[in-house]
Amino acid sequence: MRTVLGDNQYGKAETRIVRVDRGDTHAITDLNVTTTLAGDLAATHETGDNSGVLPTDSQKNAVFAFARDGIGEIEDFGLRLARHFVDGAPTIHRARVQIEQYTWQRMSVQGQPAHHSFARAAGTRTTSVTYDGTNSWVVSGIGDLTVMNTTDSEFHGYHRDRFTTLPETHDRILATAVTARWRHAEPSGDWAAVHEAAREHLLEAFADTYSYSLQQTLNAMGERVLRNCPELVEVRLSLPNKHHFLVDLSPFDLDNPGEVFFAADRPYGLIEGTVLAEDAPDAGLAWW
């Protein structure tokens, strides 16, 4: 039986880099960077000819070297790296750079901002940049953003089969850890401002949507972002349902008027979906 080589790629996963900008007060940029390259690489797979391979160690070193000149916004940093890999190696036809940026907040001492002290904060900013030698696609986002509504959430009227035991509820806790990614219409812009706006609209939609399902809440969050951020054309959301079950205190002769809950970590429902602008351009390689 004959075989042919299919799609393939390679890269350096999770290069951890921290840059400290030293001025009157210090600033931290804390990143996890993954580079992935694809192109004319059949020879290394089929014969072991590595002449077209840019080593993954070189990719790691490029991340560190580019950071020496300053990182700036992670989308711009990713674009610089992706263009470097494709434009600098004749066998590389596509580069993807994925970046997670960990959030650090400046601490305060006696009410004054600290010069060089920080505390890790919630929410991880993300980006995925793809460049094919001609076109660039940028997807930004946020992860590890845990939110909760303690009321204004119901779940009932669902289909039942012989395995259904879940009781209907007209008042429940709704909690999730938001992973959201949004596609930019153009590979340029005020990345920080769009990120902050998208994050704020996600949170606002979660807070003020009276929810009959987490799916409904997901759609409301994506719609709110797209209505208010014209730079974006698509939002993808992954929302695990962080279940909170009312504890039965009757064996102890105690009532429980919706005050004591058991927070279960698994198994959990996982709700995922995409909201697009009606005239969204083709995604190209953005989500590949």
Disulfide bonds with the S-S distance in Angstrom:
none
